């Protein structure tokens, strides 16, 4: 019995209960109790294995990541809106490949998703093995403009790593990574 109960997790119970209540459409004592029972049964019948993802959450770095992400989204939204209504020639774009520094596919995916949510950039592909992120960039016509975007994406990856990677400096500072392996 104890072995069966090991698969029951409080956060999962809470989340499944919230989903149940949302599906029912109203918050009542009966719906909450039923949600808790359904959540318990779901975890009992369909236990999930423990997964270690190797994430170290840093609250201050996460706040920096979130604030800068919201700023980037706001700024890019205004820029893209202006491109849509301004008079003049049609806006063009280019496709670029960027090499990410992290070989961790979770951090690569987080970076790609955050870049994709900023207006003006579309993620075309993410090759996790080769660490290549392929993007379509709106209103980029020169190599210098493409470099600015590349620096923004690399800074975004650095913020993701500082917020979640167990040892971000080993990834961000190649000299330190070589010293650790020597």
C-alpha positions in Angstrom: 0.0 0.0 0.0 2.8 2.4 0.9 4.4 1.7 -2.5 1.2 2.7 -4.3 0.9 5.9 -2.3 4.4 7.0 -3.3 3.2 8.1 -6.7 0.7 10.6 -5.1 2.2 14.1 -5.2 0.6 17.2 -3.6 1.3 19.6 -6.5 -0.2 17.1 -9.0 -3.2 16.7 -6.7 -3.7 20.4 -6.6 -3.3 20.9 -10.4 -5.6 18.0 -11.3 -8.2 19.3 -8.8 -8.1 22.8 -10.4 -8.5 21.2 -13.8 -11.5 19.2 -12.6 -13.2 22.3 -11.1 -12.6 24.3 -14.3 -14.1 21.5 -16.3 -17.2 21.5 -14.0 -17.6 25.2 -14.5 -18.2 26.4 -11.0 -16.4 26.3 -7.6 -18.5 24.3 -5.2 -17.5 22.1 -2.2 -18.8 19.1 -4.1 -16.7 19.9 -7.2 -13.6 20.4 -5.1 -14.1 17.2 -3.2 -14.8 15.3 -6.4 -11.7 16.9 -8.0 -9.5 15.7 -5.1 -10.9 12.2 -5.4 -10.5 12.1 -9.2 -6.9 13.4 -8.8 -6.1 10.8 -6.2 -7.6 8.0 -8.4 -5.8 9.2 -11.5 -2.4 9.2 -9.7 -3.1 5.9 -8.1 -4.2 4.1 -11.4 -1.7 5.9 -13.7 1.4 6.6 -11.6 4.2 8.6 -13.2 7.8 7.7 -12.8 10.1 10.2 -10.9 11.8 12.4 -13.4 15.0 14.3 -12.6 15.4 17.2 -14.9 18.5 18.8 -13.5 17.0 22.3 -13.0 18.2 24.6 -10.3 15.7 27.5 -9.9 17.2 30.9 -9.1 14.5 33.3 -8.1 16.4 36.6 -8.8 17.6 35.4 -12.2 14.1 34.2 -13.0 12.7 37.7 -12.2 15.4 39.2 -14.5 14.4 36.7 -17.2 10.7 37.4 -16.9 11.0 41.2 -16.8 13.3 41.3 -19.8 11.1 38.8 -21.7 8.0 41.0 -21.0 10.0 44.1 -22.1 11.2 42.3 -25.3 7.6 41.3 -26.1 6.2 44.7 -25.5 8.9 46.5 -27.6 8.6 44.0 -30.4 4.8 44.2 -30.4 5.0 48.0 -30.9 7.6 47.6 -33.6 5.7 45.0 -35.6 2.5 47.0 -35.2 4.3 50.0 -36.7 5.6 47.9 -39.6 2.0 46.8 -40.3 0.5 50.3 -40.5 3.4 52.5 -41.7 3.4 53.7 -45.3 6.3 52.5 -47.5 7.6 49.3 -49.0 6.7 45.8 -48.0 8.7 44.5 -45.1 11.0 41.6 -45.8 12.8 39.1 -43.6 15.6 36.6 -43.6 16.3 33.1 -42.3 19.3 32.7 -40.0 20.9 29.8 -38.1 22.2 30.4 -34.6 24.4 28.1 -32.6 23.2 27.8 -29.0 25.7 27.3 -26.2 23.8 24.8 -24.1 23.6 21.2 -25.1 20.6 20.6 -22.7 17.5 20.2 -24.8 15.2 21.5 -22.1 17.1 24.8 -21.9 17.3 24.9 -25.7 13.5 24.5 -25.9 12.8 27.1 -23.3 15.0 29.5 -25.2 13.4 28.7 -28.5 9.9 29.1 -27.1 10.7 32.4 -25.5 12.2 33.7 -28.8 9.2 32.5 -30.7 6.8 34.3 -28.5 8.5 37.7 -29.3 6.8 39.2 -32.3 9.0 39.5 -35.4 10.7 36.2 -34.9 9.5 32.8 -35.9 11.3 29.6 -34.9 11.6 27.4 -38.0 13.7 24.6 -36.5 15.7 23.6 -33.4 18.3 20.9 -33.9 19.1 19.9 -30.4 22.0 17.6 -31.2 23.9 20.2 -33.3 22.6 23.1 -31.0 21.3 25.0 -34.1 18.3 27.3 -33.8 16.9 28.4 -37.2 14.8 31.6 -37.1 12.9 33.8 -39.6 13.5 37.4 -38.7 11.1 40.2 -39.8 12.5 43.5 -41.0 16.1 42.5 -41.1 17.9 43.5 -44.2 21.6 43.9 -43.2 24.2 41.7 -41.6 24.4 44.3 -38.8 20.7 44.0 -38.0 21.0 40.2 -38.0 23.9 40.5 -35.5 21.8 42.6 -33.2 19.1 39.9 -33.2 21.7 37.2 -32.7 23.1 39.0 -29.6 19.5 39.3 -28.3 18.8 35.6 -28.7 22.2 34.7 -27.1 21.4 37.0 -24.2 18.0 35.4 -23.8 19.7 31.9 -23.7 22.1 33.3 -21.1 19.2 34.5 -18.9 17.5 31.1 -19.3 20.7 29.4 -18.2 21.2 31.7 -15.3 17.7 31.1 -14.1 17.6 27.3 -14.4 20.9 25.6 -15.2 22.7 24.0 -12.2 26.1 25.5 -13.4 25.4 28.3 -15.9 28.9 29.7 -15.9 30.3 26.4 -17.2 28.1 26.8 -20.3 28.4 30.5 -20.7 32.2 30.8 -20.0 34.0 28.4 -22.4 37.3 29.1 -20.6 35.8 27.9 -17.3 34.3 24.8 -19.0 37.8 23.8 -20.3 39.3 24.3 -16.9 36.7 22.0 -15.3 37.4 19.2 -17.8 41.2 19.5 -17.6 
